[in-house]
Amino acid sequence: LALAYHARRNREEAHRAETEFWRRCAVNLELRLAQGALELQGLADESDANSNADGEGARPEDPAPSENELQQLREQVAQSEKQVAELTAQLRQVQRRVEEGAALSEEVRQRACSQALRFLTRRSSSPTQTFVASLPRLDAQTLRWVRDRIDVHSRERDLGIAAWPA
C-alpha cells in the first residue's frame, strides 16, 4: 500500500512538473510572439511613415501588445521557472524518500528471511515443533488445507497398513 501511495505521488509530481514545463513553454511562445509583433509594428510604423509621405495609410490587423503586457509575460515566465525548480526539488525529495523506503523494506525482508532460516534450522526443534510453532501465523484457509492433507495422509497410511497381510 505504501509503495502504491509513493508511486501515485511520484506520478502526480511528474505530472505537475510536466504541466508546469508546458505552461512555461506556452508563456515563452506568447512572449516571443508579442516581441515579434512589436518588431513588426515597429517595421510597420516605419513603413507607415514612408507610406504617409506617399499618401497611403496602412493599419496593422492585430494591435501589438504593450510593454506592460510584455512585462507581465516576463513575470509569468519567471514565476513558472521558479515553480518548475520547486517542483523538481520536491520530486527529487520524493524519489529519495521512495528509495530510502525501498531500502528499508529490503532490509526488513532480508532480516525476516534470515530469522525464518534460523528458526527452521534450529537443532532443538523437530519438524513437528516447527510446524506447531508456525500455526498461529497461518490463516483459516491454510489451516483447513493442512488439516485435510493430514487427514488424507492418515487415511492412506491406515489403508496401507490394513492392505498388508500380517
N, C-alpha and C positions, 0 to 999 in steps of 0.2 A: 504494500500500500504506500509506503514511504517512497519507494522507487518510482511508482506511478505518479505520485504527487510531484516529486522532483522533476520527472520527465515532462509533465504538463507545465510546470513552472518554467522550465528551460524553453519549451516551445513558445510559451507566451512571451518570455523575454526576447527571444529571437524574432518573434512576430512584431513586437513593439519596435525593436531596433530596425527591422527591415521597413516597417511602415514609416518610421522617422526618416530613414535614409531616402525613401522615395518622396516623402514630403519635402525634404531638403532639396532633392533634385528638382522637384517641380518649382519650388521657390527660386532656385538658381536660374532655371529656364525663364521664369517670369521676369527676373531681374535682367537677364541678358536680352530678352525680348524688349523690355522697357528701354534699356540702354540703346539697343538698335533703333527703336522707334525715335528716341531723342536724336540720335545721329541722323536718321532720315529726315526728321523735322528740321534739323539744322541745315541739312543739304537743301531741303525744300524751301526753307526761309531764304537761303542764298539764291535759289532758283527763282523764288517769288520776287525777290528784289530785282533780279535780272529781267523777269517777265513783266513786272510792273513798269519797268522802264520801257518795255515794248508795248505796254497797254493791255496785257492779258493778265487775268487773276486766276491763280490756282489754289485750291484748298485741299489739305490732306483729308483723307477719308476718316481716319481714326485720330482722335486727339491724343497727343503724346502724353505719357504720364509726367506728372510734375516731379520736381526734386523731392518734395515731401513724400510722395508715393514711393520714389526710389529709396529714400532713407528708411521708410517703413519696411520695404522688401529686404534691405540690407540687415535691418534689425531682426527680421524674421529668420533670415539665413543664419545669423549669429546665434540666435536662440535655438534654432534647430540643431546646429552643430554642437552647442552646449548640451542639449538633451541627448543627442547621439552619444556624446562622450560619457555622460552619466549612465545611460543605458548599457553601454559597452562595459563600463566598470562594474555595474550591477550584474551583468551577465557573467563576467569573469568570477565574481564572488560566488554566484550561484553554482557555476561549474566547479569551483574549488570545493564548495560545501558538498556537492554531489560526489566528487572524487574522494573526499575525506569519509563520507558516509559509506561509500562502496568499499573503501579500505577497511573501515571498522567492521563492516558486515563480513568481509572476507576473513578478517582476524577472528571474529566470533565463530564463524563457520569452522575455521581451522581448529580452534580450541574445542568446539563441540565434537568434531571428528576425533581428535586425539583423546579427549575424555572418554568417548564411546569405545575407542580402541583399547584404552587402558582398562575400562570396565569389563569389556568382553574377554580380554586376555589375562585377567587376574587368575592366579593359580588357586586361590582359595574358593573360587566359585565354580560349582559344577554347572553344566548346561541347564539343568533344571532350575538351579538357584538363579541363574542369569535370566531365564525365561520368566520365572515368577517375579523377580525384581522389576522386570520391564512391563508387567501387566498394567500397572496404574497409568502408564503413558499411552496406552492403546485406546482407540475409540471403540464404541459398541459394535460397529460393523466388523472391525478386525477381530474383536474378541469372539463374535459369533462364528466367523470363518475358522479361527483357531479351534474352537470347541468342536465344530463339525469335522475338521481334519483329525482331531484326536479321536472322535467317535468312529470315524471311518477306519482309522488305523487300529483301534481297539477291536472292531468287528473283524477286520481282516486277520488280525493276529489270532482271535478266538476261532475263526473258521480254519485258519491254517493249523492250529493245534488240534482241532477236532478232526480235521481231514487226515491227519497222520495216525496210522494204527498204532496202538500201544503195544 
